[in-house]
Amino acid sequence: MTANDILNEGVSDFATRLEVMTSDEIFATMSALEKHSEDDASDREETLSRIALVEEEIERRFPGQMMTPYRDWKKEQPLMS
């Protein structure tokens, strides 16, 4: 799913969908949103609010680990150009 797909989805629908995603899906979603936030896009505030939702879900699943599982997942991903 692309960042644009995520941003076009209703916030409550997105939050509900986050609850049933696998960890890999959550991490891929966070990665897509992070990359999008680095672009010079007019929807930066909306992107950051979605990132906050994903962060909350990661923290809920991995209490006390402060995004470490996501950072570890990113290190394992092949470099993409």
Secondary structure as UniProt FT lines:
FT   HELIX           3..8
FT   HELIX           11..20
FT   HELIX           23..38
FT   TURN            42..43
FT   HELIX           44..61
FT   TURN            63..64
FT   TURN            66..67
FT   HELIX           68..76
//
